[in-house]
Amino acid sequence: MIQVSATEFKNNVGKYIKLSEKEDILILRKGKAVAKLTSVSKNEKEIAYSRLLGMIKQSEPVTEEIDLDDIRKERLRKYDSIT
């Protein structure tokens, strides 16, 4: 995570927006964190993953570790009968 002062951020907004696509930016004012700039797509993926994991865990008992590939397969399985 990159840490930058609020003044530096303000003076180079474009640079830090571009950098935020790859790494979180922590904005400091007087040495204290006041904001965090993060990639939207990264955050959306994390939210979707946790929601899908929650749905799977609620629907049936989980006896093994679930990974992202398992979640994708479960999601796509509902479309198998549509064709």
C-alpha positions in Angstrom: 0.0 0.0 0.0 1.3 3.4 -1.0 1.1 6.2 1.6 0.9 9.8 0.4 0.2 13.2 1.9 -3.1 14.9 1.0 -1.1 17.7 -0.6 0.9 15.4 -2.7 -2.3 13.5 -3.7 -4.0 16.8 -4.6 -1.1 17.9 -6.8 -0.8 14.5 -8.6 -4.4 13.1 -8.6 -4.1 11.6 -12.1 -0.9 9.7 -11.2 -2.4 8.2 -8.0 -5.7 7.3 -9.7 -3.7 5.3 -12.2 -1.6 3.7 -9.5 -4.7 2.8 -7.5 -5.7 0.3 -10.3 -2.8 -1.9 -9.1 -2.3 -0.9 -5.5 -4.3 0.8 -2.7 -3.4 4.4 -1.9 -3.6 5.6 1.7 -4.0 9.4 1.9 -2.6 11.1 5.0 -3.3 14.5 6.6 -0.8 15.6 9.3 0.5 12.0 9.4 -2.9 10.4 10.0 -4.9 8.3 7.5 -7.9 10.2 6.3 -8.9 8.2 3.1 -8.1 5.1 1.1 -8.2 5.0 -2.7 -8.7 1.5 -4.0 -9.6 -0.1 -7.3 -13.4 -0.6 -7.8 -13.0 -3.8 -9.7 -10.9 -5.3 -6.9 -13.4 -4.3 -4.3 -16.3 -5.6 -6.4 -14.6 -9.0 -6.9 -14.1 -9.3 -3.1 -17.7 -8.5 -2.4 -19.0 -10.9 -5.0 -16.7 -13.7 -3.7 -17.9 -13.2 -0.1 -21.6 -13.1 -1.2 -21.3 -16.2 -3.3 -19.4 -18.0 -0.5 -22.2 -17.0 1.9 -24.9 -18.3 -0.4 -23.2 -21.7 -0.9 -22.6 -22.1 2.9 -26.3 -21.3 3.6 -27.6 -23.7 1.0 -25.9 -26.9 2.1 -23.4 -28.0 4.8 -19.8 -27.4 3.8 -17.5 -30.3 4.6 -14.5 -29.2 2.5 -12.7 -26.0 1.7 -14.4 -24.0 -1.1 -12.3 -22.1 -3.6 -13.2 -19.7 -6.4 -13.3 -22.4 -9.0 -15.9 -24.3 -6.9 -18.0 -21.2 -6.7 -17.9 -20.6 -10.4 -18.9 -24.2 -11.1 -21.8 -23.9 -8.7 -23.0 -20.7 -10.3 -22.8 -22.1 -13.9 -24.5 -25.4 -12.9 -27.9 -23.6 -12.8 -27.6 -22.8 -16.5 -27.0 -26.4 -17.5 -30.7 -27.2 -17.7 -31.6 -24.0 -19.7 -30.4 -25.2 -23.2 
